[in-house]
């Protein structure tokens, strides 16, 4: 989750107004109304959940990707290979959110019939927030897993050169009597968009996030845009997971390796999604019982100093979602400038702030 800067004034906007604005932006550049609604729902949902790096800030960059020909507003999604429990699709370089949704729909349908399903997608744009998809899978009482590789911005552990993308992974676990457990993270120490936001807000970075162009550790976000290299989270452990995702999203399904992906915020490498029935090995009630026990142990765990409770993955985002549904989505001044610039260029009225 991105924390907005308290040093600069924020303006709050209605989620419904931002959704309508987003839809209109993409319709203006040739995206169908159905697909524009999908993109708007995805980006606004990300902002509502506090994942601002994958929310409405992406609008100008996706539109730029269309203008530059990196992604297409319309294309044919083709199924290249298919069995009862797997499929490989080609997105024709269409906006990734649309292609990824199709992959997830196929995975859900196949898992409900065959207990487990695996779907790969290649030739597609940026898929957005992976937790959006695994949460959708979990809402169908299935376990979900999604991963993707991305433009090369991260060094392997011990290296000082861009080899991998931020290569995110997400896992969704259905919970009957509460929000789904949603693990959603980049395997880099920080998402690249968060560094750009830190730069716009005049903030420094934590240690062990970034190397400058000379391969030296730095906390200055400006070093990233001047040729710096991101580091994997957790040293060699994050690097190992990043490598696994790289292989799954490229060599396994025929997607490009990270160094072959155009370095732009609208692009992606390959996307892989799995859906699994919790009843694959056990009755649902047995699964549900043991899941409740695990959650009970976590929530009743003694807290360390400085903490009042232990949260499950996805729980902070659920709380931010409820808060922002009521108070509106806060927009940083730099992001606001970019969005208003889009509105002027496309001759669309930008929403009025609510506070």
Order of alpha helices (4+ residues) and beta strands (2+ residues): beta-alpha-alpha-alpha-beta-beta-alpha-beta-alpha-beta-beta-beta-alpha-beta-beta-alpha-beta-alpha-beta-alpha-alpha-beta-alpha
